[in-house]
């Protein structure tokens, strides 16, 4: 096979293998970062920056000379083996950094840990792309970069689909990565001759043999390093994440994406949550438990309800949980009053026609978007419709009796502000180690410890880690008022202020009003997840030092003010430099490509977020979204490829995709397209259509910018600019913009980025 015949299969295989490797590394690094959406942006940003670095290096290497087939073959070979190495690194990086599994790492650690694991594979893929552009004789044909981009995107779409619908069900991550290495070695062989080709073929055979016989041992060994000295009982993959069961004595801890979600046999918060909620109702006969904790089910049954509907999102989690329960708990789950539904609790509440006396949300703190869906105004509205007359909704909250932090106060204020948009004034029930918020459907619940204790005792409840005295203390209004007597909650600056607080008739109501009036106490919505933003700060001190100070000052208003000011300033400076002849055409095109990449990736993050809200999981659908985005990239690049043939492509042509994308973003943001789709069309259909459109316009933008740059060597630099912009869009959208400004705010900022990019491209200049 000649080099020219090897070109198209090599580009296609590179796209497919790199995208599958990217998905594998994304899933592994999500586990390393405990499934945080903040980490999702950092992973994508780290990958894209590394691709940009590799592509820029390739552009520099090919600027003055051609690249020998041996150099290209070596790069492709290294690409193949970078994925299994990256998986091993992703599983070991937490241990090497000194963090035990389940411990939240601070932002400073995540910033270097996550990109470090994916950087080698990403940088090599960028370098290979630039070298393939040169191999396509990019310096002599303006359409060559478009052809390479289109073939790469088509391969990526095919690989993503293969992963999502086939490979993930049959192969473990390490085995899959070794098969990818074998495929890349096969592509390497076709670029070589003689003994070099024989060596490449031998490496391909070695990779196949490793995938068949060594992969299980490599999988087991890297998992052992990942979990340290913990005794792993089982590891399973589900569409919601990596589920790991760890045994310690008679107890089993269940982790989802590295985050501890449940402990069988010893959940100290479950008795308090169950008994406090059940004692608020005079006769709770129908109970809905969102989040299948066997400890909570056991305690609820002690109040003699007629029916308990238990809703568990993840079937793999439920299966593992059942595997490690003792006989008594298994018998309890077989109680005829207990009905287990394997479904998304949120969707279940929206669909069911049943009414409940108590709806108890046992989903954990809103640290991720999956959990945040149970703390939004939309969820509370649906839950209220499912409550019977006199019914109540209850969920656990983060509360410190003596030293509430500013972020905890913002989070609690957000919960109160959100609840009161739907329910009457809620009730805060605070124990020594746990607290819950409860709200009645028809009227405010009252602090009546005598009535609650009477119900508790009359029902004959006997609990191991809870008693009537704990219930009385938790519902004592005066004790709660004393627990709320904190300067940060009362705004009392001195002893005189605290004295004024003591003299108020409704001290709890006063604190609630102060909490709701805090700057951060905004209503939590499906598409404006402010609770996740504050809970991320509360949990594990993820922001430290300067990062903490910066995040403490960031608000919705400042996000827009600083972003718009920076974009306007950058565009104005570049336009002036262009007019003065100090900035050339290549710089304008690079900024245009960066703007398209930034907006395209911002839209992709919005789409992933939309799937998370609607479906309750994005883990399994990452490949589908990437496939749609890459298929759109192929279509956009292919159309641009047809356009540039036999045409004199000018700089102004590169602004067309930017302006089209700007119009679509403005229409979606102004019309609330995603919010409307959330209650209408299927989530995946909307997501695939959005990803296709964003990918097509991003691909067309790159192809036109590269063609207008008049040179194949510039294709690598333009590709680097595209990925640097995409990295900035991914990090900003997931970490700051969506949590504070919401989906519409993110789309409006994408419009601003595109406007700035178009201004730079269209700026008149001397060259």
Secondary structure, DSSP 4 states (H G I P E B T S, - for coil): --HHHHHHHHHHHHHHHHHHHHHHHHHHHHHHTTT-HHHHHHHHHHHHHHHHHHHHHHHHHTSSS---HHHHHHHHHHHHHHHHHHHHHHHHHHHHHT--TTPPPPHHHHHHHHHHHHHHHHHHHHHHHHHHHHHTTTTT-TTHHHHHHHHHHHHHHHHHHHIIIIIHHH--HHHHHHHHHHHHHHHHHTT--HHHHHHHHHHHHHHHHIIIIIHHHHHHHHHHHHHTT-EEEEEEEETTEEEEEEEETTEEEEEETTEEEEEET--HHHHHHHHHHHTTSSS--EEEEES--HHHHHHHHTT--SEEEEEES-HHHHHHHHHT--HHHHHHHT-TTEEEEES-HHHHHHH----EEEEEE----S-SHHHHTTSSHHHHHHHHHTEEEEEEEEEEE---SS---HHHHHHHHHHHHHHTTTSSS-EEEE-SS-EEEEEESSS-----HHHHHHHHHHTT---SS--HHHHHHHT-HHHHHHHT--HHHH---SHHHHHHHHH-S-HHHHHHHHHHTSTT-PPPBTTB-HHHHHHHHHGGG-S-HHHHHHHHH--HHHHHHHHHHHHHHHHHHHHHHHHTTSS-HHHHHHHHHHHHHHHHHHHHHHHHHHHHHHHS--TTTHHHHHHHHHHHHHHHHHHHHHHHTTS---GGGGHHHHHHHHHHHHHHHHHTHHHHHTTSS-HHHHHHHHHHHHHHHHHHHHHHHHHHTT-SHHHHHHHHHHHHHHHHHHHHIIIIIHHHHHHHHHHHHHHHHHHHHHHHHH-----
